Amino acid sequence: MQFELSSRGQDVLERVKAFIRDHIEPVEPAFWAEVRATNPSGDWQHWKVPTILEDLKNKAKEQGLWNLWLPDAELGAGLNIQEYAHIAEQTGRSLLAPTVFNCNAPDTGNMEVLWRYGSEEQKKQWLSPLLAGEIRSVFFMTEPDVASSDATNMQATAIIDHDEIVLNGRKWWSSGVGDPHCKIGIFMAHTPNEGRGRHHQHSMVLVPLDTPGVKIERMLPVFGEYDAPHGHGEVSFTNVRVPISNFIVGPGEGFAIAQGRLGPGRIHHCMRCIGAAEKALELMIDRGTQRVAFGKPVINLGGNLERVADARIAIDQARLMTLYAAWKMDTYGTSGAMTEISAIKVIAPNVLQQVVDMAIQIHGGAGVSQDTPLTGFFIQARSLRLADGPDEVHKGVIARIELAKRNTGETKSK
């Protein structure tokens, strides 16, 4: 296997590093300070996005640093998954950078769905403005009344009524729905399909947010933070009617689409975690060497030097595992890398959580304030251990694959 970048990949990576250093890092503290000052509560209807974001996005476009995740040389950077993984690591060092480069979740996943599976009409109406960064999107999947770690529990419905689809249900943790620019959502719901298996009973449906019957009920805080101007909403759908052409691919194809959507996105999330962990380690070392307690630099107290070593070992292990998963996806496709994809979804957020916790401890009170990105990184890590499937689900996938290799009765019974 090869983890080396092509000349094009190396060029894009170096230019991303320079852009983050020269344009994003100098203004990011002021950006988040403005967000907190102008969006102090969960009242998303009055949320505003600082104007500096559009300036940064325009600069990124001008420099060709746009849609870097998309393996299409015309619409994106034309990089493979493993090459983009290195770039995702760099953007993970900043809570703002992914949005600046139009490489932010859930938009990348939604754009990939439309790029791979959307009709020409769907691409023209929704993919084009998403690729241009003119609008934002949301993915409606998780539900409050069922254990959503098992997606077949889904209670929301998408029922065909002549030439329309009627949507009903309630979704929550719908990330990005609070953004003033969010205009379109992908609604995952149950569509009865008699005679087909349990994984052909769900559909993905495009839903404009201004459709009658769509109601944002509230924004959900994460550890007390509303994540403005992005937001994670609880949304109700009451007899929402959209044209039958709003099915993506067709009724009952939701799970098949989801498998194609989740693979690359998991690489993106994991490499961003690794970038955040690197940043946290740097902040930990800087703080530990600059502060003195009991006559010594803080870094020399207790087991702090060992913690630095533990962090370096864990980060490098997570990076190598994620790059290996990316290489296997590039080589064998998502289905050929199921163990590795599941493994990194356990490894990367846990490593980030551990490293950030170490960094917070060395920072003392500053570590739990908003003076550093550490609290944002911690929220990211702890949330991801649920958001893309709980650790336990990913471990279950790994275990089933291992049992299948041995052709055990346990696997047969499944």
Backbone torsions as a table, in degrees:
resi	resn	phi	psi	omega
1	MET	NA	152.9	-179.1
2	GLN	-125.6	127.8	175.8
3	PHE	-104.0	2.6	-178.4
4	GLU	-71.7	145.6	-179.7
5	LEU	-86.3	149.6	169.9
6	SER	-68.5	167.4	178.6
7	SER	-60.1	-37.1	177.9
8	ARG	-66.6	-44.7	179.3
9	GLY	-62.1	-41.5	179.2
10	GLN	-65.2	-39.4	179.0
11	ASP	-63.2	-46.7	179.8
12	VAL	-62.7	-42.5	-179.4
13	LEU	-59.9	-46.3	-178.7
14	GLU	-65.2	-37.9	-179.9
15	ARG	-71.0	-33.2	175.3
16	VAL	-64.8	-45.6	178.0
17	LYS	-56.7	-46.0	-178.8
18	ALA	-64.7	-39.7	-179.0
19	PHE	-65.9	-44.0	178.7
20	ILE	-61.5	-44.9	-179.0
21	ARG	-64.7	-43.7	-171.1
22	ASP	-88.8	-29.6	-171.8
23	HIS	-117.3	-34.7	-175.2
24	ILE	-91.4	-52.0	-176.9
25	GLU	-57.1	-38.1	-179.1
26	PRO	-66.4	-24.8	-175.1
27	VAL	-111.1	-8.2	-173.6
28	GLU	-62.0	-44.2	178.2
29	PRO	-57.4	-41.2	179.1
30	ALA	-68.1	-34.8	178.3
31	PHE	-59.8	-51.0	-176.8
32	TRP	-70.9	-30.4	175.3
33	ALA	-64.3	-40.2	177.3
34	GLU	-67.2	-39.5	177.1
35	VAL	-58.4	-47.7	-178.2
36	ARG	-66.1	-34.7	-177.6
37	ALA	-74.3	-35.3	-174.8
38	THR	-97.2	-14.1	-179.3
39	ASN	-130.5	65.9	-169.5
40	PRO	-77.8	-9.1	-174.3
41	SER	-139.5	-171.2	179.1
42	GLY	-85.7	14.3	180.0
43	ASP	-80.6	78.3	-172.7
44	TRP	-63.0	-21.9	-177.6
45	GLN	-66.8	-14.9	178.9
46	HIS	-115.8	11.3	178.3
47	TRP	-67.4	146.0	179.3
48	LYS	-130.5	147.7	176.9
49	VAL	-101.2	124.6	178.8
50	PRO	-53.4	138.4	-175.8
51	THR	-63.4	-22.9	-179.2
52	ILE	-60.6	-25.6	-179.4
53	LEU	-62.9	-44.4	179.5
54	GLU	-64.3	-36.8	177.1
55	ASP	-61.8	-43.9	179.7
56	LEU	-65.5	-42.5	179.6
57	LYS	-62.0	-41.1	178.9
58	ASN	-64.5	-38.9	177.2
59	LYS	-64.5	-41.6	179.4
60	ALA	-62.8	-42.6	177.3
61	LYS	-59.8	-45.9	-177.8
62	GLU	-60.3	-32.3	-178.6
63	GLN	-91.1	5.9	179.1
64	GLY	72.8	19.2	-179.9
65	LEU	-102.8	69.5	-169.1
66	TRP	-143.9	136.3	-178.7
67	ASN	52.0	44.7	-174.1
68	LEU	-66.7	-20.2	-178.8
69	TRP	-75.1	-18.5	-169.7
70	LEU	-86.6	118.5	-177.8
71	PRO	-78.7	48.2	-178.9
72	ASP	-130.5	113.9	-173.1
73	ALA	-64.6	-22.2	-179.4
74	GLU	-86.1	-44.2	-176.8
75	LEU	-92.8	-21.9	-177.9
76	GLY	-137.6	-149.6	-176.8
77	ALA	-87.7	-14.1	179.3
78	GLY	70.6	26.6	-179.5
79	LEU	-94.2	153.3	173.3
80	ASN	-79.5	177.0	-174.1
81	ILE	-64.5	-42.9	-178.0
82	GLN	-64.8	-38.1	178.4
83	GLU	-67.8	-44.0	179.6
84	TYR	-65.7	-27.4	-179.9
85	ALA	-56.1	-40.4	179.0
86	HIS	-63.3	-37.1	179.3
87	ILE	-71.0	-40.7	177.9
88	ALA	-59.5	-36.3	177.4
89	GLU	-60.1	-43.4	-179.6
90	GLN	-65.8	-41.5	179.8
91	THR	-67.8	-25.5	179.0
92	GLY	-68.3	-16.1	177.8
93	ARG	-70.3	-12.5	-177.6
94	SER	-129.0	140.3	175.8
95	LEU	-77.5	-12.3	-177.0
96	LEU	-103.2	-31.4	-169.8
97	ALA	-56.1	-43.1	-178.5
98	PRO	-56.0	-38.7	179.5
99	THR	-68.3	-38.4	-179.2
100	VAL	-59.1	-38.0	-177.6
101	PHE	-93.7	8.3	-176.4
102	ASN	57.4	40.8	-178.8
103	CYS	-123.3	32.5	-172.4
104	ASN	-102.0	147.9	173.1
105	ALA	-82.8	149.2	1.7
106	PRO	-88.9	6.5	-174.8
107	ASP	-61.3	-39.5	-178.5
108	THR	-62.2	-43.5	178.7
109	GLY	-63.6	-42.6	179.6
110	ASN	-66.9	-40.5	177.8
111	MET	-64.8	-37.8	179.7
112	GLU	-66.1	-37.9	175.8
113	VAL	-58.6	-48.8	-179.1
114	LEU	-67.6	-38.5	-179.7
115	TRP	-64.9	-41.8	-177.1
116	ARG	-83.5	-38.3	-167.2
117	TYR	-121.9	-11.8	-174.8
118	GLY	-72.0	152.2	173.4
119	SER	-73.3	167.1	179.2
120	GLU	-61.5	-38.1	178.5
121	GLU	-64.5	-43.6	179.2
122	GLN	-64.0	-39.9	179.2
123	LYS	-64.3	-42.6	-178.8
124	LYS	-65.7	-43.7	-174.9
125	GLN	-75.6	-37.5	-171.0
126	TRP	-121.2	-39.5	-178.0
127	LEU	-67.2	-43.6	-176.9
128	SER	-58.2	-49.8	178.4
129	PRO	-67.7	-27.8	175.6
130	LEU	-69.1	-43.8	178.1
131	LEU	-63.8	-30.5	178.5
132	ALA	-80.7	-8.8	-178.6
133	GLY	74.6	18.7	-178.1
134	GLU	-82.3	-26.6	-179.9
135	ILE	-134.8	168.3	174.2
136	ARG	-119.3	170.9	-175.6
137	SER	-140.8	172.6	-178.2
138	VAL	-143.5	151.6	177.0
139	PHE	-115.9	116.8	-177.5
140	PHE	-95.3	105.4	179.6
141	MET	-134.7	-58.5	-173.4
142	THR	-64.4	140.5	-177.8
143	GLU	-123.0	146.9	-175.3
144	PRO	-75.4	-23.3	-170.2
145	ASP	-99.9	0.3	-179.8
146	VAL	-137.1	162.3	174.8
147	ALA	-76.0	101.0	-172.2
148	SER	-78.4	-3.6	172.8
149	SER	-64.3	-22.3	170.9
150	ASP	-107.2	99.1	-172.4
151	ALA	-64.5	-18.7	178.4
152	THR	-73.1	-7.6	175.2
153	ASN	-74.1	-11.3	-171.4
154	MET	-48.4	130.4	-179.5
155	GLN	-101.7	-23.0	177.9
156	ALA	-59.7	145.4	-175.4
157	THR	-123.2	149.3	172.7
158	ALA	-131.1	97.2	-172.0
159	ILE	-106.8	133.3	179.2
160	ILE	-77.4	128.5	176.1
161	ASP	-130.3	92.8	-175.9
162	HIS	59.9	-114.5	-176.9
163	ASP	-101.9	20.3	179.1
164	GLU	-129.0	162.8	171.4
165	ILE	-113.9	130.3	178.8
166	VAL	-105.7	122.5	-176.2
167	LEU	-107.7	134.2	174.2
168	ASN	-142.3	143.5	177.7
169	GLY	149.1	-178.9	179.5
170	ARG	-135.9	130.3	179.6
171	LYS	-120.7	153.1	171.9
172	TRP	-144.2	176.1	-169.4
173	TRP	51.7	42.2	177.9
174	SER	-87.3	91.0	-169.9
175	SER	-70.9	132.2	177.8
176	GLY	95.4	-6.8	-174.4
177	VAL	-70.7	-17.4	178.9
178	GLY	-83.8	-10.1	-178.2
179	ASP	-66.8	132.2	178.9
180	PRO	-57.2	-21.9	-178.3
181	HIS	-95.3	2.9	-179.2
182	CYS	-76.3	120.1	-173.9
183	LYS	-122.8	-21.1	-173.3
184	ILE	-137.7	145.3	176.0
185	GLY	-130.3	154.7	169.9
186	ILE	-105.9	118.8	-174.1
187	PHE	-101.7	118.3	178.3
188	MET	-96.9	124.7	-173.2
189	ALA	-152.6	165.7	179.8
190	HIS	-80.1	126.2	174.0
191	THR	-125.4	104.2	-176.7
192	PRO	-54.3	130.4	-179.6
193	ASN	-134.4	87.7	-175.9
194	GLU	-61.4	137.5	177.3
195	GLY	88.3	-4.9	178.0
196	ARG	-112.0	159.4	-176.0
197	GLY	-69.6	173.7	-175.3
198	ARG	-64.2	-19.9	179.0
199	HIS	-96.2	15.3	171.6
200	HIS	-125.8	31.3	-178.6
201	GLN	-112.4	11.4	-176.3
202	HIS	-134.0	152.2	-175.2
203	SER	-133.3	158.1	169.4
204	MET	-109.5	129.9	-175.5
205	VAL	-129.6	134.1	176.3
206	LEU	-79.7	128.6	-177.7
207	VAL	-131.5	108.9	171.7
208	PRO	-62.1	137.7	-173.0
209	LEU	-70.2	-16.2	178.4
210	ASP	-90.7	10.3	177.8
211	THR	-69.7	133.6	177.6
212	PRO	-54.2	135.9	-179.7
213	GLY	100.2	-13.2	175.4
214	VAL	-89.4	122.0	-177.5
215	LYS	-135.2	120.7	172.2
216	ILE	-78.2	115.6	-175.9
217	GLU	-81.9	-40.2	-178.1
218	ARG	-171.2	166.2	169.0
219	MET	-100.7	141.0	-177.3
220	LEU	-99.8	124.4	177.3
221	PRO	-77.2	145.8	175.0
222	VAL	-111.3	111.3	-173.6
223	PHE	51.4	39.4	176.8
224	GLY	85.9	-4.5	-179.2
225	GLU	-105.1	134.2	-179.3
226	TYR	-87.7	-3.3	177.0
227	ASP	56.8	38.1	174.5
228	ALA	-66.5	150.8	-2.6
229	PRO	-93.1	31.4	-178.1
230	HIS	-96.0	-66.5	172.4
231	GLY	80.3	151.9	176.6
232	HIS	-127.1	106.7	-168.3
233	GLY	-102.4	157.5	165.4
234	GLU	-102.5	125.7	-170.2
235	VAL	-131.3	132.7	176.9
236	SER	-104.6	147.5	178.7
237	PHE	-125.8	115.2	-175.9
238	THR	-123.5	106.0	-179.1
239	ASN	48.6	47.2	178.8
240	VAL	-78.3	125.5	-178.4
241	ARG	-112.6	127.0	175.8
242	VAL	-133.6	158.4	-179.9
243	PRO	-61.6	150.9	-179.6
244	ILE	-63.1	-21.9	176.7
245	SER	-68.7	-6.8	179.3
246	ASN	-82.7	-6.4	167.9
247	PHE	-60.9	137.4	170.4
248	ILE	-90.4	121.3	-172.6
249	VAL	68.6	-61.3	179.9
250	GLY	166.5	171.8	179.5
251	PRO	-62.6	140.1	177.3
252	GLY	83.5	3.8	-176.5
253	GLU	-102.0	9.8	-174.3
254	GLY	-60.3	-44.6	-177.1
255	PHE	-69.5	-38.0	178.0
256	ALA	-61.9	-41.9	178.1
257	ILE	-65.4	-42.6	-177.1
258	ALA	-59.1	-38.9	-179.9
259	GLN	-62.9	-38.4	176.4
260	GLY	-70.4	-30.6	-178.0
261	ARG	-75.2	-38.4	-168.1
262	LEU	-79.6	-28.9	-175.0
263	GLY	-58.5	-65.1	179.9
264	PRO	-59.3	-38.6	-178.9
265	GLY	-60.5	-34.5	178.3
266	ARG	-67.8	-36.9	174.2
267	ILE	-60.2	-45.9	-179.1
268	HIS	-58.0	-51.0	-179.4
269	HIS	-57.6	-46.2	-174.5
270	CYS	-66.9	-41.6	179.4
271	MET	-70.0	-32.5	173.7
272	ARG	-64.8	-37.6	175.2
273	CYS	-59.0	-42.2	-178.6
274	ILE	-66.3	-40.4	176.1
275	GLY	-62.1	-42.1	178.0
276	ALA	-64.3	-39.2	178.7
277	ALA	-64.4	-39.9	176.2
278	GLU	-60.3	-44.5	179.0
279	LYS	-62.8	-42.2	179.5
280	ALA	-63.1	-40.0	178.3
281	LEU	-63.7	-42.5	177.7
282	GLU	-60.8	-45.6	179.4
283	LEU	-63.2	-38.0	179.5
284	MET	-62.9	-45.6	-179.4
285	ILE	-66.4	-44.5	180.0
286	ASP	-59.8	-46.8	-179.4
287	ARG	-64.3	-43.5	-176.4
288	GLY	-67.0	-30.4	180.0
289	THR	-87.2	-20.6	-177.4
290	GLN	-91.8	-20.8	-177.9
291	ARG	-102.4	141.1	-179.3
292	VAL	-117.3	134.2	174.8
293	ALA	-141.8	136.6	179.9
294	PHE	55.9	35.4	174.7
295	GLY	79.9	6.9	-179.3
296	LYS	-134.8	154.8	169.1
297	PRO	-58.6	140.8	-177.8
298	VAL	-55.8	-33.4	-177.5
299	ILE	-61.4	-23.7	-178.0
300	ASN	-92.7	1.2	-178.8
301	LEU	-92.5	151.0	175.3
302	GLY	54.7	-136.6	179.8
303	GLY	-103.6	26.6	-172.8
304	ASN	-64.7	-36.4	178.0
305	LEU	-64.9	-39.1	176.3
306	GLU	-63.9	-36.3	179.2
307	ARG	-64.2	-38.4	176.4
308	VAL	-60.8	-45.6	179.5
309	ALA	-64.5	-42.8	178.8
310	ASP	-60.8	-40.2	-180.0
311	ALA	-64.3	-44.2	-179.9
312	ARG	-61.1	-45.1	-179.6
313	ILE	-61.5	-47.0	-176.4
314	ALA	-65.3	-42.4	-179.4
315	ILE	-63.3	-45.6	-178.4
316	ASP	-66.3	-37.5	176.0
317	GLN	-62.2	-44.6	-179.2
318	ALA	-64.3	-40.4	179.5
319	ARG	-62.8	-47.6	-178.0
320	LEU	-63.2	-39.5	179.0
321	MET	-65.2	-39.6	-178.7
322	THR	-70.2	-41.0	177.0
323	LEU	-64.5	-35.7	176.3
324	TYR	-63.7	-43.0	176.8
325	ALA	-61.8	-41.3	179.1
326	ALA	-64.1	-43.0	178.4
327	TRP	-62.0	-42.4	179.7
328	LYS	-64.7	-37.1	177.4
329	MET	-65.3	-43.5	177.7
330	ASP	-61.9	-34.6	-173.9
331	THR	-87.5	-41.6	-172.1
332	TYR	-119.9	-3.4	-177.0
333	GLY	85.5	171.3	-177.7
334	THR	-58.3	-42.3	-176.8
335	SER	-65.1	-21.8	179.6
336	GLY	-89.7	3.0	-177.3
337	ALA	-133.7	28.0	-174.2
338	MET	-63.2	-42.5	178.1
339	THR	-61.1	-47.0	-175.6
340	GLU	-67.9	-39.4	178.4
341	ILE	-63.6	-44.2	178.3
342	SER	-64.8	-39.6	-178.2
343	ALA	-63.5	-43.9	-176.6
344	ILE	-70.0	-26.9	177.3
345	LYS	-69.6	-21.5	171.7
346	VAL	-84.5	-46.3	-171.4
347	ILE	-67.5	-54.2	-167.8
348	ALA	-63.8	-50.6	178.9
349	PRO	-63.9	-34.8	178.2
350	ASN	-66.8	-40.7	176.9
351	VAL	-63.0	-45.3	178.5
352	LEU	-59.5	-45.9	-179.8
353	GLN	-59.5	-42.8	-178.6
354	GLN	-66.4	-44.7	-177.6
355	VAL	-68.1	-41.5	178.6
356	VAL	-63.8	-39.2	178.0
357	ASP	-60.6	-42.8	175.7
358	MET	-59.8	-44.7	-178.1
359	ALA	-64.8	-40.7	178.0
360	ILE	-60.8	-42.4	-178.0
361	GLN	-61.5	-42.7	-179.7
362	ILE	-71.6	-29.5	178.3
363	HIS	-74.7	-18.9	-175.5
364	GLY	67.1	-140.9	-177.3
365	GLY	-57.9	-34.4	179.8
366	ALA	-62.0	-25.5	-176.8
367	GLY	-68.2	-25.7	179.9
368	VAL	-104.0	10.6	176.0
369	SER	-93.4	-172.4	175.7
370	GLN	-104.5	18.0	179.2
371	ASP	-79.2	-15.4	176.2
372	THR	-129.8	166.9	177.8
373	PRO	-79.7	5.4	-172.1
374	LEU	-62.5	-42.0	180.0
375	THR	-65.5	-37.5	176.4
376	GLY	-63.9	-40.9	177.8
377	PHE	-65.1	-38.6	-179.2
378	PHE	-65.1	-44.3	177.1
379	ILE	-59.1	-43.4	178.9
380	GLN	-58.6	-48.3	-176.6
381	ALA	-64.0	-49.0	-175.4
382	ARG	-68.0	-34.9	179.9
383	SER	-69.1	-40.0	-177.4
384	LEU	-65.5	-23.7	178.4
385	ARG	-70.9	-5.0	173.8
386	LEU	-119.4	-39.9	-165.9
387	ALA	-63.6	-38.9	-178.5
388	ASP	-102.1	27.8	-176.4
389	GLY	104.0	132.9	-180.0
390	PRO	-62.8	154.4	176.8
391	ASP	-49.4	-42.1	-174.9
392	GLU	-62.2	-35.8	178.9
393	VAL	-66.7	-44.6	-179.8
394	HIS	-64.5	-40.3	177.4
395	LYS	-64.6	-35.6	177.2
396	GLY	-62.5	-40.2	177.4
397	VAL	-62.0	-46.4	-179.9
398	ILE	-59.7	-46.0	-178.0
399	ALA	-62.2	-42.1	-179.7
400	ARG	-63.7	-38.6	178.4
401	ILE	-65.3	-41.3	179.2
402	GLU	-65.3	-42.0	178.2
403	LEU	-63.6	-38.1	179.6
404	ALA	-62.8	-33.6	178.7
405	LYS	-61.4	-30.9	-179.1
406	ARG	-94.3	-2.8	177.3
407	ASN	55.7	48.7	-175.3
408	THR	-84.0	162.1	175.9
409	GLY	-63.7	-29.9	178.1
410	GLU	-59.3	-45.4	-179.7
411	THR	-67.6	-41.1	-179.1
412	LYS	-60.6	-36.3	-177.7
413	SER	-69.0	-18.6	178.9
414	LYS	-76.9	NA	NA
